[in-house]
Amino acid sequence: MNKLRISTAQFENRSGDKAYNLGIIGDLAREAAGEGSSIIAFHECSVTGYTFARNLSRDQLLGLAEYIPEGDTIRKLTRIAAENEIVVLAGLFEKDRDDRIYNSYVCVDRNGLVARHRKLHPFISRYLSPGGSYTVFDLLGWKCGILICYDNNIAENVRATKLLGADILFMPHVTMCTPSTRPGAGFVDPELWYNRENDPTSLRLEFDGMKGRAWLMKWLPSRAYDNAAYVVFANPLGMDDDQLKNGCSMIIDPFGDILAECRSFHDSFATASIIPEKLTQAGGYRYLEARRPELYRDIIGRAHDPEQKVSWLGKPGH
């Protein structure tokens, strides 16, 4: 493994407007490649939009979803990757030949599809099917994994992906700034977004407080630290349907330290160089080596009634 430059992006997507969203993805990919990045990652459902899907019928969602890899989006992402000599990761709704619908995330290079992950714990729509496997793949000499949004809140998913070999974990999200049972959670008033040029301070206080970044910092760095892995977190900025999102796209190293973070109120990206040495220098490497799975194998594998069976009706804290 050699040193690798990776960018994580954030932008204000338009619900259902694939042409517009792919245009922004292309623009940011070109800029990141121009600054020396080999990879750029975008947020969950960055091609299609996300939150608006809660109001779509099954037929509407099927009309929005695409086949992978045959669909038009994969062709367009491949063109973006080839023209800019950069690997692109982005999200969309997928359908299969049996009309099952998935929340999927793809990795595409100049030759086409490299990897595809179907979200294990979908809940924005009752019509979505859960994925049934972890995703680990080779990319530019590194082992990588993908987990989408709520997948990452279940710590076992992250550990399993690491144990399957992933040293870079791509974590696309649409999260924060929504109600939850956790203290301090809630929506952020869209008026603050529309008035951001006149009053950026009030918006930043909301974005960085317990509705947003402060909650993220309770758990996201620990996923990198505990698993001795790089984490590439991507999240939208601005209005996603009628909900305001705060971005905070960032790259975290195996020590749990933030290497780069998007802090602008504009469509943007942040870039970091990752090196293999940290993978074994970090404490998580020693913790993985010290595991005693015979103590907890039967406990972790014990059956239960998953919360996610009904969670599309509610609003988990993702």
N, C-alpha and C positions, 0 to 999 in steps of 0.2 A: 504494500500500500504506500502510495506517495501522498505528499501534501495536495490538498484539493480545495479550491475556492467555490463556495456555495452561497447562493443568494436566496433569501426568503422575502416574499413580496406581500403587499397588501394594497387593495384598491376597492373602490365603491362599485360593486357590480350592479347590473340592471336585471331585474327579474325576467327570465324567459328570453332575454335578448342575447343569443349566442354570438351574433356577429359583432356586437359592441364589445362584449366581454373578451372574445378572442382577439379583438383589435388591441385592447389594453394589454392583454397577455403578451401579444406580439411586440408591442412597444417596450414594455418593461424587460422582456427577454433580450431584445436588441441592446438596450442600455446596459443590462447586466453583463452580456457577452462583451460589450465594448470595454468594460472595466475589468475584464479578465476572469469572469465567472465561468465555470464549466457546467453548473447546474443552477436552475432557478425553480423554486417551489411556490405554488399558489394555494389558496384556501379551498376548503371543502365546497364542492359544487360551484367552483369559481366560473365555470363555463355557462352554467344554466341559471345561477341564482339558487337560493335554498329556502328561506323562510316562507316565501309565497306558496311553496308546494303543499303546505298544510291545508290550503283551500282548494286544491285541484281535485277533480274527479279522477277515477282510475283511467278513463279514456284520455283525459287531458294529460295525465302524467305519462301514459304510454306514448302519446304524441310528442312529448318533450324528450323522452328517453331515446337512447340510440343503442344500436348494436356495437359491440366492441370485439374485434378491431375494425369492422367493416364500415363503421359510421363516418359521417362527414367530419366530425370533430377530430377524430384520430388523424385523418388525412391533413387537416389544417394544422394541428399541433406538430405533425411530422414536418410539414413545410416550414413552420416557424423554427423548429430545431435545426433543420438542415441549412436554412438561409443564414442563421446566426451562429452555427456551430456551438450549440448549447443544448443540454438536456432539459426538458420541460416536464414538470409534474403539475397536474391540474385535476379538478373534480367535475363530475357530471352525473346525471341519472342515466343508468344503463337498463336495457331490457334484453331478455334472452328469447330464444325461439319459442318458448312456452309462455311468453308474455309475463314472466316474473320480472319485477322491477327492483333495481338495486341502487343504492347510493354508492357510487364507485369513484375511485381515484386512480389515475393512470400515470405511468412514467413513459415518456416518449423521447426517442433520440432521432437522429437523421434517417435511420432505417425503419422507423415505425415503433410499434408498441414493444416496450421492454418488460413492463409489469403492470398488473391490474389488481387492486384490492377492493373487495366488496365489504362495506361497513358491517361489522359484526353485530352492532347494537343500534339499528335505525329506529327513529321514533317520530320524525316530522310528519309522516303520513302512514295511515293504516295499510296502505297498498304496497309498502316496501317490504321486500323479503330480506332476511339477514344473510350475510355471507357466512360461509361455513368453514373457513380455513384462514390460517395466518399467511402472510405474504413476505417472503424473504428472497432477495435476488441480488445478482452481481451488477455493479455499476461502476465503471471506471476504476476497477481494481479494488473496490470496497464492497463489503456485504451490507445491504440496506434492507430496511423493513418499512412497512406502511401500516399505520393505524389511524382511523378517522374519528376525530372528535371524541364522543363518549367511549369509544373503544379504549382510549387512553386513561379514562377515569377508573377503569377496572385494572388494578395493578398487575393482576395475573397475565393480562394480555401483553403488557409491555415486557414482563419478565419472560414469557414464553417466546416472544419474538426475538429477544436477546439470546435466549438459550438456543434458538434455531440458527444463530450465527450473526444476527444483524448488529453492526457497530454504528450505523447511522440510522436513526429512526425519524422518518418523515411523519409529522403529526398535523395534518390539515384540519382546521376547525371552522365552525361558525359558533362562537361562544361569547360569554360574558354579557353583562348589561341586560339580564333577564331575571324575572322573579324566581325565588327559591326559598327553601326553609332556612338556608344559612343566613346568619346575621349580616345585615348591610346590603343584601342583594336587592335588585330591582331594575326596572327600565331606566334609561337615561332619556330625558326630555329631548325629542328631536329638534325643538326650537334652539337648543344650545348648539347643535350642529349647523343649522342654517345661519346662526349669528356668530360663527366661529372666528370670522375675520375681525369683528368688532370686540368680541370678548373671548379670546382663546383661554383665558385663565379658568373661567367657570367650567368650560368643557373639559379641560385637562384635569381639574380636580375630580370630576365625576369619572373620567376614564381611568384615572390612576388609583381611585379609592376602592372600597370593598365591592362595588358593583363591577369592577373591572380588574385592573392589573394586580391590585393587592390580593385578590382572591387567587389569581393565577399563580402568584409567587408562593402560595401555600403548598402547592403540589407539583407544579411542572418541573422545577429544578431537581426535585427528588427523583423523578423518573430517570433523568440523566445520571444523577449521582449514584443511585442504588444499582444501576445496571451498567455502569462504566460505558456509557454510550453517548454519542452526539445526538442532540435533539434539534430537529428543524421544525419549528412551530410556525404555521401560517394561519392568519385570521383576517376576515374582511374589515374594511374601514368604511364608516359612513352608514347610509341607510341600506338595509337589506330588507326589502318589502317595507313594513311599517316599524321595524325595529332598528335601533341605532347600535352599531358595533364599533368597538374601540381599537381594532388593529392589534398593536403590541407584537406583531410578527417578530420572531427572534430566533437566534441560534445559540444553543447552550452546550457547553463542553462536558466531558465526563466528570469533571469536578463539581458540576452544578453551577458553573459561572456563566454569565451571559457574555457571549463574544460580540454579538451585534444585535441591534434592535431598531425597528422602524419607530420613529418618534414624531413623524410629520403628520399633518392633517391632509396631506396630498397623497395621491397614488404614488407608491414608492417601493423601494426594496433596500435591504441591508445585507451586507456581505461579510463573510468570515472565512479565514483559512483554517482548515482542520488538518491535524497531523496525527499519525498513528501512535506516536509515543504515549500520548495521554491515555490511551485505552488501557494500558497496563500500569501506568503510574497512579491512576485514580484508585481510591479506596474500594469502589465497587468491584473492581477486578478481584481484589482479595476476598471480598464477601462472597462473590460467585464461586471462587475456588473452595471456600470454607463450608459451603452448603452441606446439609445432611438430609437429603430428600427422603430417606427411609423413615424419618420422624414425622413427616407431614404429608407424604404421598396420598394416603387415604383421606386425610382431612381436606386437602385442597380439591380433591376429585369428588367429594361428597355431593350428591344431587341436592338441589333446592329448587324453589319456585322463583324463577328470575323476575325481578322487578320490571324488566323491559317488556314483558308480555303485554302490559297495559300502559306503558309509559308514554305512548304517543298521545294519550289523552291528557297527560299532565305536562309539566314543565320541569324536568329534571335540571339540576344545576349545571348540566354538562360540564 
